[in-house]
């Protein structure tokens, strides 16, 4: 069985502090229309596109992945960590998603 590096669950309070770090990026993995309707900023890379657009994330560390309720962002965080180029990156997942902020 292969063991992958782990991501770290964070809260909205943590998100605000972490996004201030140099080279940090917030990645919203919701669909375009959801991002346009309401967002917390950052890059919008829908979950379906996360692998094909991963090169956009390579310059960043840490990477903070968010979505509506935490389900898609958890999938995205796990998927990124399976890619060898992200193995040494710090990946955070917004536990509970952005609905916690509304």
N, C-alpha and C positions, 0 to 999 in steps of 0.2 A: 504494500500500500504506500502510495506517495504522500508525503506530508508537505503541505504548502505553508508559506508564511501566513500569519493571521493578520486580519484587520482589527482595528480597535473601535468599539462602539463609543459614540460621544453624544452629548446632549446639545441642545441649542445654545446654551451658555458657552460650552466648550467651542462650538463652531465659531462664534464671534471672535474669540481669542485666537484660535488656530488660523483663521483666514488672514490674520494680520502678519503672519510669519512671512519672511522673504521667500519667494518662489512657491508659496502655497497656491492651490487652485481649488475652487469649489466646482464640482461637476454635477449638474442637475441631469439625471438620466430619464426624466419624464419626456413625453412626446412634446413636439414643438408647440402645439396649441395649448397644452397645460402650462408650459413655461411662459408663453405670451400672456396667459390669463393672470398668473401670479407667480412671482419668483423671488428668491433671496439673492439674486445676482449669480455671477460665475458663468461658466460655460454650459451651454445646453447641448448635451450629446445623448440623444435617446438611447435607451438600453440596446435596442436592435443594432445601433451603429457603433457601440463601444469598442468592438474589436477593429473595425475598419478605420476608425478615427483615433486609435490609441496613440499614434505618433504625436498628436497635438498635446498629449499629456506628459510625454517624456521629459521636457525641460522642468517639470514641476515636481516638488517634493516639500511638504506633504501633499497628498491628494485627498480631498474630502468629498465623498460621494453622497448625494442626497436625492430623495424622491418624495412622493406624497406621504406614504405611510411607512417607509423603510423596507418594503419588500423588494422592489426593483433595485434599490441602491445596494442591498445586501448581495444580490445576484451579481451586480456589476463589480463590487469590491472583490468578491471571490474570483470572478473571471479575470480581473486585472492581475491578481496575485498568481494566477496560473501561468501568466506570460513571463518568460524569463527576464525580460527587460524591466519588469516591475518588482522583481523579487527583493531588491534592496530598498525599495521605496516604502515610505510610511503611508499607509492607507487608513483613512478614518471613514466611518459609516455613521450617518446621523440616525441614531436609534429612534424609532417612532416617526421619523420623517418630518416634513414641514407642517403637517397638520397640527403638530404640537405648538406651532408658533401662531396660529390664527386665532 
